[in-house]
């Protein structure tokens, strides 16, 4: 029996697991492959739909309960819902060590052996060694981070007074930072309005260390997003690298100190620290796994890697492929296909990266969508495009009834502050 082990239940890991299960199940009995045993390990019992994490942080009008069950259910999809009826195993455990030579993976509770390994452990917050980030800023990588920001925002706005508005800092001008800053501004306005606060209740500042926010998009679309942020009351500070974060301030490298009440760190991600300690694993200077064109780990033909923990250089641009959810999803498809081709002794499929499509939600039912063939959609229709993309993904991992129910839950929960 061929043992296929997948580490991590993110976008790529889930896609690979479902594709492998589907194709191997349907091919069994043909005599071409041995029966496979597929196992996916993740430290959580749910798949976190990260693209909507900013919505949880800025949700308003949701009936409160001690455990925030409704908000958690909106973007935390239980693995048993995804893998129900599938011939694969899900194990909730945390990986602590990978031994490539022995073909073993060690977790907190047990040891796993494998014939084929897929490393899809995702990423963690990159603080770039800046003092105070870990201690004082919300890291914004988990559901708990988003819930804490949500709670702090509402409590702070209600306590705001003249002349001390709540100062919200979002540190990092990528897509996550832009989405979060825009939506937090909308939420803060709603909280102030409902609580009949007449004075200026808040300010939102978006910091970017580099010369421009969203450096990967065209200048025309960047200016469009900047205008939208300005209309929402978000101040954008480009060329503003942060030197230190404190409990109630950020210090810029130019020496400027700025007092703040809520500090959220969205400045970057890095590969899981565990990978640096794997003997024989080829990693880049940044700690990401280096793969070949088939997404195989160098010198380990039975080991593949995808997603945020991979540094794959696009041969067309000679730049790393960005960490988008749909990029990881595409990589998961390629790895599943290549494992099956290996079992069939066929030529492997090369990974051809595609990442020119993006959608940037920018507060309320408004988004800027850059689609195929240069199609550009903005405003409410852009928001509809984003919702349809999310629905398409849900339908790819869940039965239609569950996918539609989850999307309806999201729409009804996250549009109350629009």
WOSUL-V520804 format. One record per backbone hydrogen bond with DSSP energy under -1.0 kcal/mol. NH is the residue of the N-H (numbers start at 1). CO is the residue of the C=O. E is the energy in kcal/mol with one decimal. If there is no record, write none. Layout:
# WOSUL-V520804
nh=<NH:NH>
co=<CO:CO>
e=<E:E>
This chain:
# WOSUL-V520804
nh=<2:4:5:6:7:8:14:15:16:17:18:19:20:21:22:23:24:25:26:27:28:30:37:39:40:41:42:47:49:50:52:53:56:57:58:59:68:72:73:74:75:76:77:79:81:82:83:86:88:89:91:93:96:97:99:104:105:106:107:108:112:114:115:116:117:118:119:120:124:126:130:133:136:137:138:146:147:148:149:150:151:152:153:154:155:156:157:158:159:160:161:164:166:168:169:170:171:172:178:179:180:181:182:183:184:185:186:187:188:189:190:191:192:193:194:195:196:197:203:205:206:207:208:214:217:222:223:224:225:226:227:228:229:230:231:232:233:234:235:237:239:240:243:244:245:246:250:251:252:253:255:258:260:261:262:264:265:266:270:272:275:276:277:278:281:284:287:289:290:292:295:297:298:300:303:304:305:306:310:311:314:318:321:324:328:329:330:331:332:333:334:335:336:337:338:339:340:341:342:343:344:345:346:351:358:360:362:366:367:368:369:370:371:375:377:383:384:385:386:387:388:389:390:391:392:393:394:395:398:403:404:405:406:407:408:409:410:411:412:413:414:418>
co=<35:37:116:39:118:41:10:11:12:13:14:15:16:17:18:19:20:21:22:23:24:27:2:4:89:6:91:77:75:48:49:50:52:53:54:56:65:68:69:70:72:72:47:45:78:78:79:83:86:38:40:42:106:106:104:99:112:97:110:94:105:103:3:3:302:5:304:7:270:268:127:130:132:133:263:142:143:144:145:146:147:148:149:150:151:152:153:154:155:157:164:161:201:203:262:205:264:207:174:175:176:177:178:179:180:181:182:183:184:185:186:187:188:189:190:191:193:192:166:168:235:170:237:173:214:218:219:220:221:222:223:224:225:226:227:228:230:229:204:206:210:208:251:251:131:249:258:244:256:241:252:250:248:167:167:169:138:171:124:122:272:273:274:275:278:288:284:309:282:296:292:303:290:297:300:117:295:119:307:289:319:314:312:322:324:325:326:327:328:329:330:331:332:333:334:335:336:337:338:339:340:342:341:293:370:368:366:364:379:360:377:358:375:372:369:379:380:381:382:383:384:385:386:387:388:389:390:391:394:399:400:401:402:403:404:405:406:407:408:409:410:415>
e=<-2.2:-2.6:-2.9:-3.0:-2.9:-2.9:-2.3:-1.7:-2.5:-2.3:-2.7:-2.5:-2.6:-2.4:-2.4:-2.6:-2.7:-1.9:-1.9:-1.2:-1.1:-1.9:-3.4:-2.6:-2.8:-2.8:-1.9:-3.3:-2.9:-1.8:-1.8:-2.3:-1.1:-1.7:-1.1:-1.0:-1.7:-2.4:-2.7:-1.0:-1.1:-2.2:-2.8:-1.8:-1.0:-1.2:-3.0:-2.5:-1.5:-2.8:-2.7:-1.5:-3.2:-1.8:-3.1:-2.2:-2.9:-3.1:-2.5:-1.5:-3.2:-1.7:-3.2:-2.3:-2.5:-2.7:-2.9:-2.2:-2.7:-2.1:-2.5:-1.5:-2.7:-1.7:-2.8:-1.8:-2.3:-2.3:-2.1:-2.3:-2.4:-2.6:-2.5:-2.0:-2.3:-2.4:-2.4:-1.9:-1.1:-1.1:-1.1:-3.2:-2.9:-3.0:-3.5:-2.9:-3.1:-2.4:-2.3:-2.7:-2.5:-2.7:-2.2:-2.1:-2.8:-1.7:-1.6:-2.5:-2.8:-2.0:-1.9:-2.6:-2.3:-2.4:-2.7:-2.0:-1.4:-3.0:-2.5:-2.8:-3.3:-2.7:-2.5:-2.6:-1.7:-2.2:-2.5:-1.6:-2.2:-2.6:-2.4:-2.0:-2.6:-2.3:-2.2:-1.5:-1.4:-2.9:-2.9:-3.2:-3.2:-2.8:-3.4:-1.7:-2.5:-3.1:-2.2:-3.0:-3.1:-2.5:-1.9:-2.7:-2.0:-2.5:-2.1:-2.9:-3.3:-2.6:-2.7:-1.1:-1.6:-1.1:-1.3:-1.5:-1.8:-3.0:-1.7:-3.0:-2.7:-2.3:-1.8:-3.0:-1.4:-2.1:-2.1:-3.0:-1.9:-2.0:-1.7:-2.7:-2.7:-3.2:-2.5:-1.7:-1.8:-2.1:-2.2:-2.3:-2.2:-1.6:-1.9:-2.5:-2.2:-2.2:-2.4:-2.5:-1.9:-2.4:-2.1:-2.0:-1.5:-1.3:-3.3:-3.2:-2.2:-3.1:-2.8:-1.9:-1.5:-2.0:-3.5:-3.2:-3.2:-1.8:-2.5:-1.7:-2.2:-2.3:-2.0:-2.2:-2.4:-2.3:-2.3:-2.5:-2.6:-1.9:-2.5:-2.6:-1.9:-2.5:-2.6:-2.0:-2.4:-2.2:-2.3:-2.1:-2.2:-2.5:-2.4:-2.0:-2.9:-1.1>
